[in-house]
Amino acid sequence: MKSTLEGILNYLSQLKDNNNREWFAENKLVFEQEQKKIKSFFTSIKQSLEEIDAIEKMQVFRIYRDVRFSKDKTPYKSHFSAGFVRQKPNLRGGYYLHIEENATFVGGGFWEPNKDDLLRIRKELAIDASELREIIEQKEFIKYFGSLEGEELKTAPRDFDKNHPNIDLIRKKQYLVTRKFTNKEVLSPEFEKEVIATFKAMRPFFNYMSDVLSTDLNGISLY
């Protein structure tokens, strides 16, 4: 059975090679057809995800790039993507699915935590990071994600000891996990199940962060 994602990958590959307004306009009908397919696929992912988690909303990102402050002036993204946000304030973390020729991946975590949330996470890790370390050292976590990712400071944040035993976690500015997929895996009948399984594998990490961000340093609920 032919995967509905095959046409989507083919279109994205062509768009990458012809990333200009003239080609896009000439192929607008194809774009609209593939966009409709990918939105249906994302909706199916959302429905499956809602069976294992409380999802506040789904956001399908636009194909158009914001080039105002970028040196790269190509007008279109060469991927389709969607985010799935957990219900706040008690549930934190977001799921992300990125479909692109030879560059598909599933991601999740805390991309741009606000200043207060980042400070709260860092303070928690300064007190005790054993629970987070236990999560990211589990076989299941390593199988799906390898390691915890994200940009980090070169040294300690202000008011934190640069020699702290947990400084590798404290200095992070992002707390992310990702899993890459080959085109063959994307076109497999099992791809959607694998996406959901990957999202499910994020839950211990998300639940830990949710507990941290919904309580004060004494563990008292904020909500």
Secondary structure, 3 states (H helix, E strand, C coil): CCCHHHHHHHHHHHHHHCCCHHHHHHCHHHHHHHHHHHHHHHHHHHHHHCCCCCEEEEEECCCECCCCCCCCCCCECCCEEEEEEECCCCCCCEEEEEECCCCEEEEEEECCCCHHHHHHHHHHHHHCCHHHHHHHCCHHHHHHHCCCECCECCCCCCCCCCCCCCHHHHCECCEEEEEEECHHHHCCCCHHHHHHHHHHHCHHHHHHHHHHHCECCCCCECC
